[in-house]
Amino acid sequence: MVTCDSGANKKILKLLEQRKLIKIFDVNIETCSRNTEKIQAVGVWGYSKWDDGSVWGNGSDNFQEAKEIIGGHNMGDVRHLEAHLRSGNDIFVTEDLDEFIRDGRREELESKFSELKIMTPEELKNLLLPDEGDV
């Protein structure tokens, strides 16, 4: 099961889902596909609206720890990652290289959260379908 960041290449992910290699989940913030299951984002005081579908945190420190690495300038990305961690899904798929992958961010996040695996859609496709070219 994969959690899809809002900007990730859905064409690649849909191909993998059609082949029954993954199941896609969106976080219910920003732009979500109508055809995927949703994970509710944690509410953030002073950021979330009461009626936006946010949920209360589960008491873990995941939100604060992710915010320390990603930075408070992008609460949407922090909420995406926290929702993924809370869901227990296997892989967080993103093309947001600046926030999640570049400059050692991927390694820092995966080290902090031992259950976390961050991949781009292309990396996931190459892992699951190594002998296939471009989609």
N, C-alpha and C positions, 0 to 999 in steps of 0.2 A: 504494500500500500504506500502510495506517495502523496505528499502534500505539495500542491502546486502553488508557487508564488504567482502573483497576478500577471507578471510580464513574461512568464515562461512560454516557450514555443509549444502551443497546444497541438499543432499538427503532428509533431513527433510523439507526444504523449498519447494522443488519441490512437495512433497507429499501434503503439505498445499495448494500449488497453484493448483495442479490437482483437489483438492476438492473444488476449488473456494473460499477458505477462505482468500487468500492473492494474491497480485500481486507483483512480484519481480522486483526490479530495481537494476542494478549494477551502480557503479560510473566508468566512462570510464578512469580508470587508472589501472596500474598493470594488473592482469589477470582477464578478464571478460568472462562470458559465452556468447557464440554467440546467445543464445536463450532467452535473457532477454532484456528488454528495458534499455537504458543507460541514465545516468545523467552526464553531462559534469562537470569536476572538474574546480575549479577556478585556473587561472594561478598565479604562484608565481615567482616574479622577482628573477633571479639567481638560480631558481630551475627547473622551467618548460621550455620546448622547445617551440619555436614559432609554430611548426607544430604538437604538440601533442594533439590537439583538446581541449585545455583549453579555458575557457571563462573568460571574464572580470567579476570582482566582481560586486555585485549589490548595493554597497554602504553601506551595513550593517557592523557592527563590528563583525559579527559572526566568521570570520576567525581568527582575532586577539584574541578574547576572548577564542576561542577553543584552540588556540596555547598556551595561557597562562596556561591553565589547563593541556593539554596533553603534552606540551613541544615542543620546536622547533626541537628536535632531530628526530622527525618522521613526516615530512611534509605530507607524504602519508596519515597517519591517520587523520591529521588535515584537509586535502583536502577532504577526505571521509566524515567526519562529516559536514563540511561546505556545501558540495553538498547536503547532506541529508536535512540539515536545509533549504537551498534555495529551494529545491524541494517541500517542504510541505508534504512529505510522513509521514505516521503515526508512524512507528517504525524503529529504526536503529538496525539491527541484526548483531551481531559480536560474535566471539569467542576469540577476542583479549582482554583477561581479564586484562592484565597488563596496557594497555593504556586506556581502557574504563570502567572497572568494579571494579577491586580490589582497596583496600586502600581508599575507599570513592569516587573514581573517578566518578562512575555512579551517585551517589547522588549529587556531586558537579556540574557535567555537566547538569543533569536534573533540578537542582535548578537554574543554570545560564540561561538555555534556557527552559522556561516553556513549550514550545510545544514539547520538546524532550522526547522520551521514548526509553531506551536502553534495549535490551534483547538478550539473547543467543538463538540460534535456538531451543534448548530443552525447555527453558522457554516459548517461543512462542508456541511451540507445546502443552505444558502442559496447557497453557491458552486456546487455541482454541479446543484442543481435550483432555480434562482432563481424560476421561475414557479409553484412549488407552495407551498401554504399549509402549515398544521400537519399533521404526520404523525399 
